[in-house]
């Protein structure tokens, strides 16, 4: 059983491998992110296996909307992310960074 925890943000290493200048920016602006998953219970999974959603929280925040909140400096949404039980600690850092950026203007 897996749980979505963080968006997989684009990185410069992959951009260098692709040899495409500006790729990270385009990828980010298009919101084309993946997802890091937390293992809740171990098992075996293979390509082509069915995915069954066992639980979907009722807070209405998707990994994509949380990703966009950091990029778009949506501090109100980031504060909602911080209220999610079991959320990754990285969200606290993201919210603090956005708050500093907003204070500076």
N, C-alpha and C positions, 0 to 999 in steps of 0.2 A: 504494500500500500504506500502510495506516495502523496506528498502534499506540496503544492506550489508555494514557494517562499519568496523568490526574488526574480525580477526580470534579468535575463542574460543580456547585458548591454554590449554593444559593439566595441571592438578594441582595435588599437593601432597595429597590433601584431598581425591580425588577420588582414588589415588594410595593406600592410607592407607585403604580405604573401600574395595578395591579389594584384599588387602593383597598380593600384587605382587611387590616385589622389582625390581626397574629398569623400571617399567611400563611407567613412564613419559618420560624417555629418549627414549625408543623404540617407543612410540606413537609419540613423536616429530620428531624423525629421519624418521619415515615412513610418516610424513606429514599428519597425520590423525587428522585434526582439524575440528571443527565446525565453525559456523559463528554467530557473534552477529548482530542483525538486529535493525535498527532504524525505528520507526513507523512514516511514513509520513502522513498517513490518517487512522483513526480508522475504524474498521469494525469487522466482525465476521469471524473467520476461524476455521475449524475443520479438524481432521485427515481425509485424503483421498481427500480433496479439491484439485482441479487442481491449479497449479502454472503457471502464465502467466508472462513472462518477458516483461515488458512495455518499459524498456530502458536499454541499455547496453552501458556504456561509451566507447569511442573510444581510450582510453589511453592504452588498452591492458593489464592492470595489474589486475590479479585475486587476490582474497583473499589468495589463496594458494601461489601464487608467492610472495606476500607481506610477508606472514608468513615465507616463506623460506628465504627471504632477511634478516629478522631479525636474524634468526637462523644461516644462512651462512655468515653473516656480509657483505652483498652486499650493501655497502653504496650508490653506484650509483643508484640502484633501489629504495632504501629508499628515496633518494632525489627526485626521480620522484613521489613517493607516496606523499611526502610533497606538491607537486604542484597540487594535486587533490582538486578541490573546495569541501568544505564541509566535508573533511576527518576528522576523529576523532583526537583529540589533542594528544592521546596516541602515534601516529606515530612520533611526534616531539621528545618525550622522547625516543622512540626506536632508532631513528636515532642518537640522541645525545649519547646514551649508546654505540652503535656500533662504532661511531666515537672515543669515549674515548678508547674503547678496541683496535681499530686499531692503535691508537697513542702509546699505551703501548706495542704493538707488540704481 
